[in-house]
Amino acid sequence: MNSPVIIIGGSHAGVSVADHLRKAGFDGPVTLVSEEDGLPYQRPPLSKAYMSGSMTLDRLHLRPQDWYDDNRIELLTGVPAMAIDRPNREVALADGRRLPYGHLVLATGAR
């Protein structure tokens, strides 16, 4: 059995990792954790095209909800990761949940 992969960060990088895992044939659990509510979205167009009205919110999403469902990628939004417990291989979320992982990807951006 493939051990779970936890991806922290709903950025383009985080979604790309999930996509590449599935395309490479990884069949184990994949969970993407994002502190922001809603589907992961493109950041640069948000500040330009969306704010000017030339792009709709739906077009900002990196992938539609169906893509996550079809690829068996659990999307946890609106809940930040608070701590990484390396000895126990768990990620602690702000809502009290603890997610076990076999592999952990940090895709949190520059902040």
SENUGU-66086 format. One record per residue (C-alpha): residue in three letters; y, x, z. Coordinates in steps of 0.25 Angstrom, whole numbers, padded with zeros to 4 digits. Layout:
BEGIN
[node "ALA"; [Y; X; Z]]
...
This chain:
BEGIN
[node "MET"; [0000; 0000; 0000]]
[node "ASN"; [0014; 0005; -0003]]
[node "SER"; [0023; 0006; 0009]]
[node "PRO"; [0036; -0001; 0009]]
[node "VAL"; [0049; 0004; 0003]]
[node "ILE"; [0062; 0000; 0010]]
[node "ILE"; [0074; 0003; 0002]]
[node "ILE"; [0087; 0002; 0010]]
[node "GLY"; [0099; -0001; 0002]]
[node "GLY"; [0101; -0012; -0009]]
[node "SER"; [0109; -0003; -0018]]
[node "HIS"; [0105; 0000; -0033]]
[node "ALA"; [0097; 0012; -0028]]
[node "GLY"; [0089; 0003; -0018]]
[node "VAL"; [0086; -0007; -0029]]
[node "SER"; [0082; 0004; -0039]]
[node "VAL"; [0072; 0010; -0029]]
[node "ALA"; [0066; -0003; -0027]]
[node "ASP"; [0065; -0005; -0042]]
[node "HIS"; [0059; 0008; -0045]]
[node "LEU"; [0049; 0007; -0034]]
[node "ARG"; [0043; -0006; -0041]]
[node "LYS"; [0044; 0000; -0055]]
[node "ALA"; [0037; 0012; -0050]]
[node "GLY"; [0026; 0003; -0045]]
[node "PHE"; [0028; 0003; -0030]]
[node "ASP"; [0022; -0009; -0025]]
[node "GLY"; [0025; -0009; -0010]]
[node "PRO"; [0035; -0016; -0002]]
[node "VAL"; [0050; -0013; -0006]]
[node "THR"; [0061; -0018; 0003]]
[node "LEU"; [0076; -0016; -0001]]
[node "VAL"; [0085; -0017; 0011]]
[node "SER"; [0100; -0020; 0009]]
[node "GLU"; [0111; -0023; 0019]]
[node "GLU"; [0119; -0031; 0009]]
[node "ASP"; [0116; -0046; 0006]]
[node "GLY"; [0111; -0050; -0007]]
[node "LEU"; [0104; -0043; -0019]]
[node "PRO"; [0107; -0028; -0021]]
[node "TYR"; [0119; -0027; -0031]]
[node "GLN"; [0126; -0017; -0039]]
[node "ARG"; [0138; -0011; -0031]]
[node "PRO"; [0147; -0005; -0042]]
[node "PRO"; [0148; -0018; -0050]]
[node "LEU"; [0151; -0026; -0037]]
[node "SER"; [0164; -0019; -0036]]
[node "LYS"; [0168; -0020; -0050]]
[node "ALA"; [0161; -0030; -0059]]
[node "TYR"; [0158; -0040; -0048]]
[node "MET"; [0171; -0040; -0042]]
[node "SER"; [0179; -0041; -0055]]
[node "GLY"; [0170; -0053; -0058]]
[node "SER"; [0163; -0047; -0070]]
[node "MET"; [0149; -0047; -0064]]
[node "THR"; [0142; -0058; -0056]]
[node "LEU"; [0135; -0055; -0043]]
[node "ASP"; [0121; -0058; -0049]]
[node "ARG"; [0124; -0046; -0059]]
[node "LEU"; [0127; -0037; -0047]]
[node "HIS"; [0113; -0038; -0041]]
[node "LEU"; [0104; -0026; -0044]]
[node "ARG"; [0092; -0035; -0046]]
[node "PRO"; [0090; -0050; -0044]]
[node "GLN"; [0082; -0055; -0032]]
[node "ASP"; [0070; -0058; -0041]]
[node "TRP"; [0069; -0043; -0044]]
[node "TYR"; [0067; -0040; -0030]]
[node "ASP"; [0057; -0052; -0028]]
[node "ASP"; [0049; -0048; -0041]]
[node "ASN"; [0048; -0033; -0037]]
[node "ARG"; [0045; -0036; -0022]]
[node "ILE"; [0057; -0029; -0016]]
[node "GLU"; [0061; -0035; -0003]]
[node "LEU"; [0076; -0036; -0003]]
[node "LEU"; [0082; -0036; 0011]]
[node "THR"; [0097; -0039; 0010]]
[node "GLY"; [0108; -0040; 0021]]
[node "VAL"; [0100; -0032; 0031]]
[node "PRO"; [0104; -0017; 0033]]
[node "ALA"; [0094; -0007; 0036]]
[node "MET"; [0098; -0001; 0050]]
[node "ALA"; [0088; 0010; 0053]]
[node "ILE"; [0077; 0018; 0047]]
[node "ASP"; [0065; 0021; 0057]]
[node "ARG"; [0059; 0033; 0050]]
[node "PRO"; [0047; 0035; 0059]]
[node "ASN"; [0043; 0020; 0058]]
[node "ARG"; [0047; 0019; 0044]]
[node "GLU"; [0055; 0007; 0046]]
[node "VAL"; [0069; 0002; 0042]]
[node "ALA"; [0076; -0006; 0052]]
[node "LEU"; [0085; -0017; 0047]]
[node "ALA"; [0097; -0023; 0053]]
[node "ASP"; [0090; -0037; 0055]]
[node "GLY"; [0079; -0030; 0064]]
[node "ARG"; [0068; -0029; 0053]]
[node "ARG"; [0061; -0016; 0052]]
[node "LEU"; [0055; -0013; 0038]]
[node "PRO"; [0044; -0003; 0037]]
[node "TYR"; [0044; 0007; 0025]]
[node "GLY"; [0036; 0017; 0018]]
[node "HIS"; [0047; 0022; 0010]]
[node "LEU"; [0062; 0020; 0013]]
[node "VAL"; [0074; 0021; 0003]]
[node "LEU"; [0088; 0022; 0007]]
[node "ALA"; [0097; 0017; -0004]]
[node "THR"; [0109; 0014; 0004]]
[node "GLY"; [0120; 0020; -0005]]
[node "ALA"; [0131; 0029; -0001]]
[node "ARG"; [0136; 0022; 0011]]
